[in-house]
Amino acid sequence: MNLQPCSRPAVLVVDDEPDVRFSLALLLRLWGFATATAADGQEALDYLRTHPLPCAVVLDMNMPGMDGLAFRRAQLADPALAAIPVLLCTALHGYRRREEFRGTAFLAKPAAPEDLLRLLACLGTRSGSTGTLAGPTPSRATPLAS
């Protein structure tokens, strides 16, 4: 299943830490992305099932309630959600090799903002989506190498 084109690239940020959620969402909005946030996996699934689909999900792993692994399993089991690209943004490194995260991008916390933007752009080109995740480059940012 292909995602519908994104008129304005949208990203769902899923993290239990309010400061991290706010910071990532603010950074993405400054770069021209529409954003939504969720505090855990269940809140993210509820959002995805009741709103237009984002072009990508930035997902933390270690969260109370439904963690990132449980979210990813539920996402992959739902044909309407399975094709949404995921960027795993976590301080935990052991999840990279899990089957559920094959084909996802991985960003270790603390992450450099330009790495976040670069990986989101890569997810957009690999997702099969006709939308693009490449938001405008902030004027004060260092241009990313190809």
Sequence and secondary structure as in RCSB ss.txt:
>XXXX:A:sequence
MNLQPCSRPAVLVVDDEPDVRFSLALLLRLWGFATATAADGQEALDYLRTHPLPCAVVLDMNMPGMDGLAFRRAQ
LADPALAAIPVLLCTALHGYRRREEFRGTAFLAKPAAPEDLLRLLACLGTRSGSTGTLAGPTPSRATPLAS
>XXXX:A:secstr
      SS EEEEE S HHHHHHHHHHHHHTT EEEEESSHHHHHHHHHHS   SEEEE S  SSS HHHHHHHH
HH TTTTTS EEEEES  GGGGSGGGTT EEEESS  HHHHHHHHHHHHHHS  SS       TTS     
